[in-house]
Amino acid sequence: MKALVLGFGHVGKALAGILPDAIEAAAICTRNGAVLNPVLDELLAETDNRHLSHSRAFAAMDPLDAVQNLEYDVLVDLTPTNFSDAQPSTTYWRTAFERKKHVVTANKGPLALHYGDVTSAAEENGVRLLFEATVAGGTPVFSFARHCLKGAEIVSAEGILNGTTNYMLTQMESGKTYAEALLEAQQKGYAESDPANDVQGFDALGKAVILANALFNQDTRYADHMPQGITEITVEDISAASKRGECFKLIATVDESTLSVKPQQIPKTHALANIGDAWNALTFYTRHADAVTVKGRGAGGLPTASSVLNDLWELHG
Ligand code: HSE
């Protein structure tokens, strides 16, 4: 199977390092164009990955040109999320669908803004759109729900879906300032390219919208909601909560008709209270099997790349 990979940031580099023999990178489009000879040595040095050698033949190429003209089976979108208009990814995906190519994405933009449109476009063209990496990084959420909870019947879900803010709240509990905690989260590669999306709750909102559509067929869009982030929470608030046996978590809640993202003070005995650092967790409340929680790495290149690879294996069979 041949993958055309768009994006060579934390996730793209990690994916290049773990691609198995069965999945070949037809090309990797960096911010400056498709992989080309002058940068190839640098890419190879960074990833030490033999699969990139297949890309030697390509000259510099605009990503849309690559999507339109290269031979591949699946488009892998690892470009940064854009919640303003979800471009240029939406155009890349549509072009790929029209060419009967599958899409696997870690980019949340097109799903958060136009879930119904992009999933219908994939369906109409008889191809698949898989997006495990968009929510909770390396934690299986959609494949878990699809394969393991169909019999249980999911009624609602609540979880910690943003690694950056969870890392910051955890660090602030141990006395770090907001600014120190944010800088560390950025240095560790958890934060979005614009960290305002993390701290103001927009990244978690994008994920909650994808969950609401995928798990509950809500037909809802990012623009229909306003999240509450963690920017107003101070170290003093956190320490006062701690004295009461509580902690702050940024929690997303979805069911068949509602969706919210806001900081909540929860008792330290709550299932989500001991989810620290950049870990994410999602509790599914079900009709027949009570509550089922998955916990995993919510951000970072390699865990997220592992979810992308999981989707690629699902297509490969
Ligand atoms: N910035 C995101 C987070 C990365 O911190 O969870 C994964 O979407």
Residues whose N, C-alpha, C, O or C-beta is under 5 A from the ligand:
A	BS01	HSE	T134 L161 N162 G163 T164 Y190 A191 E192 D198 G298 A299
